[in-house]
Amino acid sequence: MASQSRQNLNKRLQDIDQLLEAHKAITKFKKAEAAAKNGSGALAEVGRVFDALVTDPGPGKPKEVDAINRAAFVLLCSHLQGFIDDLHKETAGIVLDGKVNDVEKTIKLIKPRNANPHVEIIEKMFSGLGIYDLMQEISWQKCSNKTVRERLTGYIVERNKIAHGTQLGISKGKVEQFKKYVETLSDKLDESVAQNVARITGRRPW
């Protein structure tokens, strides 16, 4: 069983699936580029729109829809941040129940102002709930804890560059890789938090 926060993330990630499907549809259309350019009216207009979206990285390489890839990449970072915020709030509602007068107010007091889900931000958030070093033991097959933390930092740095106007080349493969990372990291965090809450309260929350 997963937390409600993790279940909500699955719904949010459907946005990314839609963008990846849009990428697939547009690049498939580009294979009929000649027909579109030779056409007239609505078909020609669609072709011009797709021309504006698609970049050709060179011979032998697949065409990429940069604008969609960048949008998906930034959205993935937002969804990860949303999951962490939700998980923190869900956890606080359990471990602070009966211990503070106003859980919502306490959450605001212990939550860092920096919204980006950096390793130290995640750990600071949960340390306020008695869960320490949350990111220090997260790892999975072919991804050591050091790699997990480095990748998270790298993804956030790239997200910030895109959000501030840098035209980074983001491939569909990179979006898919980041999505898998978000899913796996969220699963690991969900389980680790559940174990820590069980240690604090004597009962698993999910």
C-alpha positions as CSV (number, residue, x, y, z in Angstrom):
1,M,0.0,0.0,0.0
2,A,1.2,3.5,-0.8
3,S,0.5,6.8,0.8
4,Q,-2.2,9.0,-0.6
5,S,0.5,11.4,-1.6
6,R,2.1,8.6,-3.8
7,Q,-1.2,7.7,-5.3
8,N,-1.8,11.3,-6.2
9,L,1.5,11.5,-7.9
10,N,0.5,8.7,-10.2
11,K,-2.4,10.8,-11.4
12,R,-0.1,13.8,-11.8
13,L,2.3,11.8,-13.9
14,Q,-0.4,11.2,-16.4
15,D,0.3,14.7,-17.6
16,I,3.8,13.6,-18.6
17,D,2.4,10.6,-20.4
18,Q,0.1,12.9,-22.4
19,L,3.1,15.1,-23.4
20,L,5.1,12.0,-24.4
21,E,2.2,10.9,-26.5
22,A,2.0,14.3,-28.1
23,H,5.7,14.1,-28.9
24,K,5.2,10.7,-30.6
25,A,2.2,12.0,-32.6
26,I,4.1,15.1,-33.8
27,T,7.2,13.2,-34.8
28,K,5.1,10.6,-36.7
29,F,3.4,13.5,-38.5
30,K,6.8,14.7,-39.6
31,K,7.4,11.5,-41.5
32,A,4.6,12.7,-43.7
33,E,6.2,16.1,-44.0
34,A,6.4,16.2,-47.8
35,A,2.6,15.5,-48.1
36,A,1.9,18.3,-45.6
37,K,4.1,20.8,-47.4
38,N,2.6,20.0,-50.7
39,G,-0.9,20.4,-49.3
40,S,-2.9,23.5,-48.8
41,G,-5.2,25.1,-46.4
42,A,-5.5,23.5,-42.9
43,L,-3.0,20.7,-43.6
44,A,-0.3,23.2,-44.7
45,E,-1.0,25.2,-41.6
46,V,-0.6,22.2,-39.3
47,G,2.7,21.4,-41.1
48,R,4.0,24.9,-40.4
49,V,3.0,24.6,-36.7
50,F,4.9,21.4,-36.4
51,D,7.9,22.8,-38.2
52,A,8.1,25.4,-35.5
53,L,8.1,22.7,-32.8
54,V,10.4,20.1,-34.3
55,T,14.2,20.3,-34.5
56,D,16.4,18.1,-36.5
57,P,19.4,17.1,-34.5
58,G,21.3,15.7,-37.5
59,P,21.6,12.7,-39.8
60,G,20.7,9.4,-38.2
61,K,19.2,10.9,-35.1
62,P,15.5,11.1,-34.3
63,K,13.7,14.4,-34.5
64,E,12.9,16.0,-31.2
65,V,10.0,18.3,-30.1
66,D,12.1,20.5,-27.9
67,A,9.3,22.7,-26.5
68,I,7.3,19.7,-25.4
69,N,10.4,18.0,-23.9
70,R,11.3,21.1,-21.9
71,A,7.7,21.5,-20.7
72,A,7.6,17.9,-19.6
73,F,11.0,18.2,-17.8
74,V,9.9,21.3,-15.8
75,L,6.5,19.7,-15.0
76,L,8.2,16.6,-13.7
77,C,10.2,18.6,-11.3
78,S,7.0,20.4,-10.2
79,H,5.3,17.0,-9.7
80,L,8.2,15.7,-7.6
81,Q,8.1,18.9,-5.5
82,G,4.3,18.5,-5.1
83,F,4.7,14.9,-4.0
84,I,7.3,15.8,-1.4
85,D,5.1,18.6,-0.1
86,D,2.1,16.3,0.1
87,L,4.1,13.5,1.8
88,H,5.4,15.9,4.4
89,K,1.9,17.2,5.1
90,E,0.4,13.7,5.2
91,T,3.2,12.6,7.6
92,A,2.8,15.7,9.8
93,G,-0.9,15.0,10.2
94,I,0.1,11.6,11.7
95,V,3.1,12.3,13.8
96,L,2.0,15.7,15.2
97,D,-1.6,14.6,15.9
98,G,-2.3,15.4,19.5
99,K,1.1,17.0,20.0
100,V,0.5,20.5,18.6
101,N,-2.6,22.7,18.6
102,D,-2.4,23.6,14.9
103,V,-0.8,21.1,12.6
104,E,-1.1,23.4,9.5
105,K,0.6,26.3,11.4
106,T,3.4,24.0,12.6
107,I,4.0,22.7,9.0
108,K,4.5,26.3,7.8
109,L,7.0,26.9,10.6
110,I,9.1,23.9,9.9
111,K,9.0,24.0,6.1
112,P,11.9,25.7,4.4
113,R,11.1,28.7,2.1
114,N,13.1,27.2,-0.8
115,A,10.6,25.3,-2.9
116,N,13.0,23.3,-5.0
117,P,13.3,19.8,-3.7
118,H,17.0,19.7,-3.1
119,V,18.4,16.9,-0.9
120,E,19.0,19.3,2.1
121,I,15.6,20.8,1.7
122,I,13.9,17.4,1.8
123,E,15.9,16.4,4.9
124,K,15.2,19.7,6.7
125,M,11.5,19.3,6.1
126,F,11.3,15.8,7.5
127,S,13.7,16.4,10.4
128,G,11.1,18.8,11.8
129,L,8.9,15.7,12.1
130,G,11.5,13.6,13.8
131,I,12.6,11.8,10.6
132,Y,16.3,12.4,10.1
133,D,18.7,11.9,7.2
134,L,15.9,10.8,4.9
135,M,17.9,11.0,1.7
136,Q,21.1,9.4,3.1
137,E,20.1,5.7,2.5
138,I,17.9,6.0,-0.6
139,S,19.3,3.8,-3.4
140,W,18.2,1.2,-5.9
141,Q,19.7,-1.2,-8.4
142,K,22.5,0.5,-10.5
143,C,21.9,3.7,-8.6
144,S,23.9,4.3,-5.5
145,N,22.9,6.8,-2.8
146,K,25.6,9.2,-4.1
147,T,24.2,8.9,-7.6
148,V,20.6,9.4,-6.4
149,R,21.6,12.6,-4.7
150,E,23.7,13.9,-7.6
151,R,21.0,13.2,-10.2
152,L,18.4,15.0,-8.1
153,T,20.7,18.1,-7.9
154,G,21.4,17.9,-11.6
155,Y,17.8,17.6,-12.6
156,I,16.9,20.7,-10.5
157,V,19.8,22.7,-11.9
158,E,18.6,21.9,-15.4
159,R,15.0,22.7,-14.5
160,N,16.0,26.1,-13.2
161,K,18.0,26.9,-16.3
162,I,14.9,26.1,-18.5
163,A,12.6,28.0,-16.2
164,H,14.8,31.1,-16.5
165,G,15.0,31.0,-20.3
166,T,18.0,28.9,-21.2
167,Q,17.2,26.9,-24.3
168,L,18.6,23.5,-23.2
169,G,18.2,20.6,-25.6
170,I,16.1,18.1,-23.7
171,S,15.5,14.8,-25.5
172,K,12.5,12.5,-25.2
173,G,14.8,9.9,-23.7
174,K,15.9,12.3,-21.0
175,V,12.3,13.0,-20.1
176,E,11.5,9.3,-19.9
177,Q,14.6,8.8,-17.7
178,F,13.7,11.6,-15.4
179,K,10.1,10.2,-15.1
180,K,11.4,6.8,-14.1
181,Y,13.7,8.5,-11.6
182,V,10.8,10.5,-10.1
183,E,8.7,7.3,-9.8
184,T,11.5,5.2,-8.2
185,L,12.6,8.0,-5.8
186,S,9.0,8.6,-4.7
187,D,8.5,4.9,-4.0
188,K,11.7,4.8,-1.9
189,L,10.8,7.9,0.0
190,D,7.3,6.7,0.6
191,E,8.5,3.4,2.1
192,S,11.3,5.1,4.1
193,V,8.8,7.6,5.6
194,A,6.4,4.8,6.4
195,Q,9.1,2.9,8.3
196,N,10.1,6.0,10.2
197,V,6.5,6.8,11.1
198,A,6.1,3.3,12.4
199,R,9.2,3.8,14.6
200,I,7.7,7.0,16.0
201,T,4.1,6.0,16.5
202,G,4.4,2.2,16.7
203,R,2.2,1.7,13.6
204,R,2.7,1.9,9.9
205,P,0.7,4.7,8.3
206,W,0.3,3.0,4.9
